[in-house]
Amino acid sequence: SRPPSFKPSASFQPSFDQIMDLKSCSCDEMDECTLPFNTPVTINFNDRGIKICLQVFPSNAVITDLVIMLKIGSTGFTSTPQLDINLKEQGNFGVISGMLLEDYWDDENAGPITVYGRLVIFVEASKKSGHKGFSQVYNLNPITSIPTVSPTLSAMPTDEPPLGVRACQCDNSN
């Protein structure tokens, strides 16, 4: 008789869900992750650009059927985000980029903006696909201004000091 041998059966192989995966992160101009996965990003009014990098696994998978929605504070979802969706030619790597509208800073109580997405990962070799989701939170940095003083000039000489105007952006407590 032969000694027993170990041969893995199909049940020892990774399952379909374990093989297909998605990594997402906020990324910079070089498409490199800037913060760990799912870390909120603070953005300013003058720099409203957002960029999310996506990578699906295995490496021969491609991203298809990408759907993006925004959740603005506690007001609910909008299905028409003003974002451009760019997918790189490598297939398993994609970048979502765009500019948040100026209007999002009009309401000081708007809260964070969350980008939600869903995509399909497709592996041509096995003809299998799976759905994965991701999200990225953007905290809006409030608009602030430094008070400025601009004296007026009178055409006629006067003993009174020049008039001035002080302008600043105020909050609810002035």
Protein Blocks (a to p, Z undefined) as FASTA:
>chain_A
ZZddddddfklpccfklmpccddddddfkopafbdehiacdddfklmcccdddddddfkb
ccehiacdddehjnopcfbdcbdddddfklpaccddddddfklmmpmknopadddddddd
ddfklopacddddddddddddddddddddddddfbdcfbdcdddddddddfkZZ
